[in-house]
């Protein structure tokens, strides 16, 4: 039995869709990039979605190499954050890239949650209620009186 089978990921091969990212055995997506002119790698973070890891990589690529890097090296060239600038220190590149990736992760997870919500109609008053499986209902007795 392979280690991926033990972790419940399955035996299907992961088709690499984005540049500069990889998937951990337990399902998280990570990104890192080499600092030009050195052997150092810059850790960009761990994310829930591959798109977030790809955005973090694109941001770091732009900050470290600018648009002189071939356009096909970017995953989402039009989605670079406004805070990304060329010539930043490696630590600043790491912070900007991580923030960009986390922001995309939050957006994608929030939109997934809202699509998981179920809308129901109360037959007594005809009002719509959204039921969210991820959040407990916070209703007081006064709401029904």
C-alpha positions as CSV (number, residue, x, y, z in Angstrom):
1,X,0.0,0.0,0.0
2,X,1.5,3.4,-0.9
3,X,1.7,6.2,1.5
4,X,-0.8,8.3,-0.4
5,X,-3.3,5.5,0.0
6,X,-2.7,5.5,3.8
7,X,-3.4,9.2,3.9
8,X,-6.7,8.9,2.0
9,X,-5.6,11.0,-1.0
10,X,-6.2,8.1,-3.4
11,X,-4.1,6.6,-6.1
12,X,-5.0,9.1,-8.8
13,X,-2.0,11.0,-10.2
14,X,-1.9,14.7,-9.6
15,X,-1.7,16.6,-12.8
16,X,0.5,19.7,-12.3
17,X,-1.6,22.6,-13.3
18,X,0.3,25.6,-11.9
19,X,4.0,26.5,-11.8
20,X,5.9,26.8,-8.6
21,X,3.6,24.8,-6.3
22,X,3.4,21.2,-5.0
23,X,0.9,19.3,-2.9
24,X,1.8,17.7,0.4
25,X,0.7,14.2,1.2
26,X,-2.0,15.5,3.5
27,X,-3.5,17.8,0.9
28,X,-2.1,21.2,1.6
29,X,-0.6,23.2,-1.3
30,X,2.8,24.8,-0.8
31,X,5.0,27.2,-2.7
32,X,8.6,28.3,-2.6
33,X,11.0,30.0,-5.0
34,X,14.7,30.4,-5.4
35,X,16.3,33.8,-4.7
36,X,18.1,34.9,-7.9
37,X,21.9,34.7,-7.6
38,X,21.9,32.5,-4.6
39,X,21.1,28.9,-3.7
40,X,18.6,30.1,-1.1
41,X,14.9,29.2,-1.3
42,X,12.3,31.5,-0.1
43,X,9.4,29.8,1.6
44,X,6.1,31.4,0.4
45,X,3.6,29.4,2.6
46,X,1.1,26.6,2.8
47,X,-2.4,27.0,1.5
48,X,-5.7,25.2,1.2
49,X,-6.1,25.8,-2.5
50,X,-3.7,25.4,-5.4
51,X,-4.7,28.8,-6.8
52,X,-3.6,30.6,-3.6
53,X,-0.2,28.9,-3.7
54,X,0.1,29.8,-7.4
55,X,-0.7,33.5,-6.7
56,X,2.0,33.5,-3.9
57,X,4.5,32.1,-6.4
58,X,3.5,34.7,-9.1
59,X,3.9,37.5,-6.7
60,X,7.3,36.4,-5.6
61,X,8.4,35.8,-9.2
62,X,7.4,39.3,-10.1
63,X,9.1,40.9,-7.1
64,X,12.3,39.0,-7.6
65,X,12.6,39.0,-11.4
66,X,10.1,41.5,-12.7
67,X,8.2,41.1,-15.9
68,X,11.5,40.3,-17.6
69,X,10.7,36.7,-16.7
70,X,8.9,35.0,-19.5
71,X,5.1,35.6,-19.4
72,X,4.5,31.9,-19.6
73,X,6.3,31.5,-16.2
74,X,3.4,33.2,-14.5
75,X,0.2,31.4,-13.6
76,X,-2.0,34.5,-13.3
77,X,-0.1,37.5,-14.6
78,X,-3.1,39.8,-14.4
79,X,-3.7,39.0,-10.7
80,X,-0.6,40.5,-9.1
81,X,-1.3,42.5,-6.0
82,X,-0.8,46.2,-5.9
83,X,1.7,45.8,-3.1
84,X,4.1,43.8,-5.3
85,X,7.1,45.8,-6.3
86,X,10.4,44.9,-8.0
87,X,13.5,45.2,-5.9
88,X,12.1,44.3,-2.5
89,X,14.1,42.4,0.1
90,X,13.6,38.7,0.3
91,X,11.8,39.0,3.6
92,X,9.4,41.6,2.2
93,X,8.8,39.5,-0.9
94,X,8.0,36.6,1.4
95,X,5.4,38.8,3.4
96,X,3.8,40.2,0.3
97,X,3.5,36.8,-1.4
98,X,2.2,35.1,1.7
99,X,-0.4,37.8,2.2
100,X,-1.5,37.6,-1.5
101,X,-1.9,33.8,-1.2
102,X,-3.8,33.9,2.1
103,X,-6.2,36.5,0.6
104,X,-7.0,34.3,-2.4
105,X,-7.4,31.3,-0.1
106,X,-9.8,33.2,2.1
107,X,-11.8,34.4,-1.0
108,X,-12.0,30.9,-2.5
109,X,-13.0,29.3,0.8
110,X,-15.6,31.9,1.5
111,X,-17.2,31.5,-1.9
112,X,-17.2,27.7,-1.4
113,X,-18.9,28.1,1.9
114,X,-21.6,30.4,0.5
115,X,-22.2,27.9,-2.3
116,X,-22.6,25.2,0.3
117,X,-25.3,27.1,2.1
118,X,-28.9,25.8,1.7
119,X,-31.8,28.2,1.3
120,X,-35.1,27.1,2.7
121,X,-38.5,28.8,2.9
122,X,-40.4,28.9,6.1
123,X,-43.9,27.7,5.2
124,X,-45.6,29.7,8.0
125,X,-44.4,33.2,7.0
126,X,-42.8,32.6,3.5
127,X,-39.5,34.1,4.5
128,X,-36.2,32.7,3.1
129,X,-33.6,31.4,5.5
130,X,-30.0,30.4,4.6
131,X,-28.8,27.4,6.5
132,X,-25.0,27.3,6.8
133,X,-23.6,23.9,7.8
134,X,-20.3,25.6,8.9
135,X,-21.8,28.1,11.4
136,X,-23.9,27.4,14.4
137,X,-27.3,29.1,14.5
138,X,-27.3,32.0,16.9
139,X,-31.0,32.5,17.6
140,X,-32.5,33.7,20.9
141,X,-36.0,33.1,22.2
142,X,-36.8,36.8,21.6
143,X,-36.5,36.2,17.9
144,X,-39.5,33.9,18.0
145,X,-41.7,36.0,20.3
